[in-house]
Amino acid sequence: MSYLLHHLLETSAKNYPDVEAVIFKDSSITYQELDTRSHQLANTLREHGLEKGDRVGICLEPSIEEIVAIYGILKAGMVYVPMDAYTPMQRIAFMIENCGIKAIITAEKILTKLYTEEFINTAINHLQLAIIDNTENINQAQISPTKIINWQQVLTATTTSLKPVKLIDSDLAQILYTSGSTGKPKGVMISHRSSLNMANCFYECLQVQPQERISHQFSITFSASIIDIFTSIQAGATIVIVPPEMVAFPIMLAAFISEQKINIWSSVPSLLIQLILRGNLQQQNLSALRMITFAGEVFPIKYLRQLMEIIPHVQYCNNYGSTETGVRTYYLFNQIPSEMTSIPLGKAGHNIDLFLVNDENKIASPGEIGELYARGSSLMKGYWGMPEKTEEVLIPYTLNSHLGAEIVFRTGDLVKQDTDGNFVYVGRRDQTIKSRGYRIEIGEIEQIISQHPDIEEVAVIPIPDEQIGNRLKAVVVKKDNSEVTQNKLQYFCSQYLPKYMIPDQIEFRTQLPKTPRGKIDRVLLSESEKK
């Protein structure tokens, strides 16, 4: 039988039944309890007619139930589809319809918003079952034929094993939606094998020990959360969920790290920068902290040096990857040479091969910049329902004929290797940028803004920012006599886009600069920001 993601929990529940598996605020759950509750959820899903391979949405705020939901869905042989509880309802509805979600685990307030006239005839038609925190105010007749049950009913379900679901490690475990250049998110299909490979990589890299306390700050929609959710459980460690309201208050967050005796902290660099600048880290007892890992964006080296001066006793780890490939490289360090101007991406992780291809479609020479390609068991299976998009990035490997027709992934990242063999990030081939740790496709934002009835043209450009990676600026041409303002346009965007994708600044112009071929001259727009 193949070893699968939920087997990590089952093994640790046998080895560490009374160890705290997850902590959130004043509540916690042991490994035995997590194993039991997730088993009850799996039985509930199957008893209500869901089958192997069905997609189940998770739309919850950070909570213990979120972790239970992930393992329960996997135990049932199904695929979990995480959704940000703070994202616009239209985006959630698109995901439900796009991959045919059969059940959703969410909160009453979210389900109530979802069941409006606007969505009821599209996305909701797929739903057979909704599991929510409170059913008292729900009108079952209004949302028929979807069956509604509350979480307490799940916790009274049988713990007796139903007939085992036969799965193999190449079966889907998750579909994670990322920003899409067509204006629609792309559903990245990830197998058990892919996530297991990522979990194993960081189990070895971070040397996680039983009962260590691991922060869980990344949203479960973010591929880096796979390390928190699966590596921690594999090790018999304790997942400490970071309350989302603390993220805006660096002093509170620094105190949280101290009070919770966090051993391994993971976040995007922009959050660590806020801790450096405003968290008064020097006043906290951080002796329990032994590792800080970061991912999602470039960490400006001047801030990283400051952090290492404040917390000199820990080891640091720069993780680099994408949803499509998991984490591809890591770079462990506890000092930075004075001549180093940027932190390397590091070397290839467990069971993945990386190579660079130059503009002549040949393997790049040492020191030469090339596009990074990846091969191995971490690769996604493709984009859900988007074969054309899949074929653009998953391509046959032809440079070594002895490997046959193996498929590799084109990352779109421009990279070079230093003299030690570490990969060093240079930039992107396309318009994908990073902001606050999120990967954003500029085209998706432009697509939404262009739908506003008063907008004629739009170009979104990234403005480099040392603290968050990039800020977003929209340059737009509005129709004559239009009264649209920056605030009105930002509000319009908020109905369709997550907060991190809404432009920070909107500039109105009478026309946009064009290239000789009539395209918007983005280079000229970007250069104008440097003056």
N, C-alpha and C positions, 0 to 999 in steps of 0.2 A: 504494500500500500504506500502511496506517495505521502511524504511528510508535507503538511499544509500549515497555513498560518495559525489556525485555531488550535493546532496541536501544541504550539508553544505554550498557550494558556493551560491546556490539559496537563502537560508535563509539569509545569511550575506549580499547579494546584496540588499535585501529588507530592511534590518535593517541599513546598512551602505553604501549606494550607492556611496557616494562621498569620502569615505575614501580610501587612497592608499592601494591597495591589494598587489602589487608587485613593488619593486624598483630594477632596475639594472643600475648601473652607472648613467648616466644623464637622463634615461627614467623611467617612472612609468606608472601604470595603476590602475584605480579605481576598486572598486568591481563591479560597474555597467558595466564598460567596459570589465572586465574579464568575467562577466556572458554573455554579448552580444557576444564577440568574440568566446568564447568557444561554444556558441550556433550555431554560424555561421559555425564553424568547424564541429560540429556534423551533421548539415544539409548537408554540403559538402560531408562528408563521406557516408552518407546514399543515397544522390542523385547519387553517383557514384557506387551504387550497393552493398555496404558493408552492412552486416546484423548483428543482435544481436549475440554476442559471437565471432565475427571475431577478430583476433589479429591484432593490429596496432602498428608498431614499432615507437619509438621516438629516433632518433640519432642526437642530437643537442648539441652544446656547451651550457653551462649555459646561460639562457636568459629568458625574459618574455614569449617568444613563447613556451618555454618548459612547463611552467605552464599552458598556454592556451591549449596546446596540451593534457595534462593529463585530464583536465576537459572536453574538447571537446570530447575526445574518450569515457570517462565514460558516458557523456550525451547521446551519440549515442548508448549506450547499448553494447559497445565493450570493449575489454581488451587491456590495454596498456602494451607494452613490451619495457622497456627502455634499451638503448644500449649506452655504453661509446663512445663518438665521437673520443676519442684518442686511442681506442683499435684496434688491427689489423683487416683488412678487412675479413680475413678468419674466425675470431671469430664472426663477425657480420653476415657474410653469413651463418654460421652454425645456428645461432639463427633464421634467416629468414626461413631457410629450416626446422629446427627442429619443430617449432610450427606453420608452415604454415602461416606466416605473409602475410596479404592481401594488406596492405598499409603501407607506411613508411613516416614519417614526418622528413625531414632531410635538409641538405644544399647541394647546387650544387656540391661543391668540394668533399663531401663524396659520393654522388650518382655517380659522374664521376669515382671515384676509384672503386666503387662497380661493375660498369658495365664494366668489363674486360672479356677477353676470359676465364679466369680462373673460373669465377663464373657464367657466363651468362646462362649456361645450367643447373644449379642446383638451387641455392637460388632464383635467379631472376624470375624463372618461376612462383613462387607463387604470385608475386606482380601484383596487378591490378592497383594500384594508388600510385604515389609518389608526395608529396607536398613539394616543395623546395622554397628557398629564391629568386632564380633567374633562369629563364628558357632561357635566351637569348643565352647561349652557349651550350644548350642541343639539340642534334639531335634526335628528336622524332622517326624517322624511325629506328635509331640504337637500341633503347631500346623498340621498339614495342614488345608485345602488351600493355606494361605498360603505362598507361595514366599519363602524367606529367602536373601538374598545379603549379602556383606559389602562394605564401602566399597572395599576393594582391587580387587574385581571391577569396580566402577564405573570406577576409574581405568585399567583395561585395555580399556574399551569403545572402539569405533571413534570417531574424530573426524570421519569423513566425514559430511557432511550427509545426513540422511534427507529424504524428501519433505517440502517445507515445509508447515507447518500454516497454513491461512488464518485469520487473526484480524482483527478490527476493534477499535478502541479502546474500544468499549462492552462488549466481552467481559469476563468476570470475570477478575481477577488474584489477589485474596485474599478469604478469608472470615475476619474477625477477630471472635472471640467476646468479648462484653462481659457484664457482670452483668445478670441479668434479674429483674424483679419477681415472676415466677411461681415462682421457685426454680430455674429453668433458664436457662443462659446463652443469649444471643441472638447468632446468627451474622450479622454485618454484611457484606453483599455489596458488594465494592468493585471497580470496573472499572479497566482500564488507564488510561483517560482521567482518572479521579478522582485516582489516585496520580501520574500524570504532571503534572497540574495543580498538585498540592501540591509536587512536586519542583521544577517550574519556578518556582513562587512563591518558594521559598527559595533557589534558585540565584541569582535576581535580588536578593532581599532581603539575603542574607548575602554576596553577591559572592564566592562560594567560588572559589579559584584552584587550578590544577593543583599537585599535590604538597603542598598544605596538609594538615595532620593534624587529622582530625575525630574527636572522641570518639564511641563507640557504647556508651552505657550503658543506653539504654531496651531493654526486652525487645521482641522482634519481635512479641509479641502486642499491643503498645501502638502505636497509630496514629502517634505521634510518631517511631517508629523509621523510618518511611518517609523522613523527611528524611535520616537518617544513611545509609540503605541506597541510596537512589536519587539524592538531590542530590549526595552525595559522589562517586558513580560518574559521574554526568553531568559533573562538573567535572574528573575526572581526579585527584581528591584521594585521600588515604589514610585508610581507616577504621581507627581504633585501638580495638579492643574492650577495654572495661574489665573486668578480672577480677571476677566477682561477689563473691568473698570480700573484696575491698577495701572494698566499700560500707559495711561495719560498722566500718571503721577509718579515720576521717577523716584522721589524720596520714599513713597510707600512701597514701590517695587523693590528698592534696595533693602528696605527693612524686611520685606517678605522673604527675600533670598536668605537673609540672616536668620530670621525667626524659624523658618522651615528647615534650616540646616541642609540646604540644597547642596548636593555633591557634584552634579553635572548640570550646567545651565546651557540652554540652547535658545537662540533667538536670531533675528536679523541684525546686522550691524547697526542700523539706524536706531534701534532700541537701546543697544549698548552705548551708543554715542550719547543718548539722552541721560543714561545712568552716569556716564562720565561727567557730563556738563552740569547736571541738575540733581543727581541722586545722592550727593554727600556720601559716597561710598567709603571714604576714609573713616567715617564715624561708625561703620557697621562691623560687626564681628563676622568675617567671612572665612574663618578658619576651616569650616567644613567643606568649602568649595575646593574641588581638585581639578575640575575641567570646565572650560568655557568653549563651546562650539558655536560657530556662526555660519550662516548660509543665506543665499538669496540675492546678495548684492555685494559690490566691492566695498571693503572696509578701508577707508582712508587711513594710510599708515600713521599719520600724525596723531589721530585719535587712538589707534591701536597701541602706539607707544605710551600714550598717557594711561591707558587702561592697565598695561603691563607694569607701569610704575606704581599704580595704586594697588594692584593685586598681583604681586610678583611670584607668589608661590604656586600658582596653578599652571596647568598645561593648556595650551590653546590649540584649536583645530579649525582650520578653514575647510568647509565642505563645499563642493561644487557639483551641480547636477541640474537635472530638469525633471519634470513630471514624466516625460517620455522615456527617460533612461534611468530614473532613480538617481542617487548620488554617484557620480562617476569618479571623482577624485577626492582625496583629502590630504591636508598638509598639517602635520603635527609640529609644534614648535613651543619653546619656552624662552626664546630670545630672538631678537631681530638684529642682524648685522647692520652696522651703521651705514653701509653703502646701499642697502636694500631700499628701493623706492616704492615697491608694491609687494604684497604678500602673494607668493605663488599659489596656483590652484592645487599643486601637489602632483602625486602620481596616481595611476589607475587603482581603483579599489578592487575588492574581492571579485574574482571571476568575471572581469570585464577587460576588454582590450581597446585601447584608444590609439588613433593614428591621425596624422595631419595630411591633408591633400591640398596641393597648391593650385594656382589658376590654370596650370597645364594638365590638371587631372592626374598628377603624379604624386607619389609620396614625397612630402616636403623634406628638404635637407635639414640637418641640425641647425637650429637658430633661425630657420626660414619660417615666415608666417604662413599658416595654412588653415583651412577649415577643419574643425575637429569632427572626426567620425568615430562612432562607437559600435562595437560588436560584443555580444555576450547575452547571458540569460536575464539581464536586467531590462532589456528593451521592452517597450510597450508592444501590444499586439496590433495597434493601429488606433485610428480615431473612429469612434462609434458612428456608423452611417455615413462616413466621409471617405470612400475609397480613393477618390482623386487626391485629397489632401494627404492621405496615408502614403500614396505612391510617390509623392513629392519628397518625402523625408525617409521612408524605409525603402532602400534601393538595393539591387543586387551588388554584391561585392565582386568586382572584376579585376582588381589589381593583383591578386594572388590566385592564379587559376587552380591551384591544387586544393583550394578551399571549396570549390564547387560553386553552387548557386546560393551561398549564404547571404542573408539579408543584413544590412548594416543601417545605422541611423545617421543622417546628416544633421548635425546640431545647429548649423548656422553661425556658430561661434568661431571667431578668428583667434588663433592661439599660436604660440611658439614654445619651444622647449629651451630651458636654460642649460648651463653646462653640467648641472647635477641631474638632468633628466626630468626636472619638474616642469609641468605645463604652466605657462604664464598667459593670462587672459589679455587680449588686445582689443577686441570689440565684437560687434555683431554685423553679419552680412545684411540682415533685413531691418525692419523697423521695430523689432521687439526690443523693449527696454525694461529696466528694472527700477521700481520705485517702492520704497518701504519694504523691500524683500519680495514684492509681487512681480511676476513677469506680466508685462502688459503689451498687447499688440495695439500700436497706434491706430491702425485701420479700424479697429472695433469702435474706438471713441469717435473717430471721424464719421463713421457710418451712422452712429446715433445722433450726433449733432446735425448732420445733414438732413435728418428726418424732420427737424423743426421747420414749420411752415414759413418762417421769416428768414431762413438762412439760405444763401445762394452758394457759397463756397466755404470750405473750412480746411485748415491744415493744423495738425497738432504737432508740436515740437517739444522734445525734452530739453529741460534746462538743467545742466549738471548741478548737483547739490551735494556737498560733502556729507551732510547729515543723513539724508534719506536716499541718496543715489541719484534721483532725478525728480524735478518738479515738472508738471505738465502745463504747457501753455497752448491755448487754442487761438489761432488767428483766423478770424471769420469775416466774411462779407455778407452783410444783411441786406434785405430788400429795401428799396426806397420807402421812406415814410414808416418804416418799422420802428416800434417802440421797445423792441427786445433789449434787455440790459444784461450785464454780467450775472447779476443775481438770478434773473429769470431764466437764463440759459443754464446756469448751474443747477437750478431746481429742476429744470427739464431733464438734465442728465441724471439726476438722482433717482428719477423714476425708472431708469433702465440700467444704470451702471452701479457697481459697488463704489463706496466712497473713495477708495484709493485710485479709481480711474476717472474721477471728476477733475477736470482741469483746475489748477489753482488760480490761474489768471486767464482772462479772455480779452483779447485785443480786437477792436473793430477797425477794419480798413475798407476803403472803397474798392480796392482790388488786390489780388495776390500776385506776387512776382511769378513769371512763367519762364520756362526754358525755351530754346528755339523750337522745340517740338510741341510746345503748348502745354507741357505738364507743369504742375506747381513746382517752383524752384525751392525745394526744401533746404538745399545747401545755403542759398542766399538768406532765407529766413533764419536759419540757425546762426549764420555769421553775423546777422544784424543784432543778435542778442549779446554778442561779445563786445560790441562797441560801447 
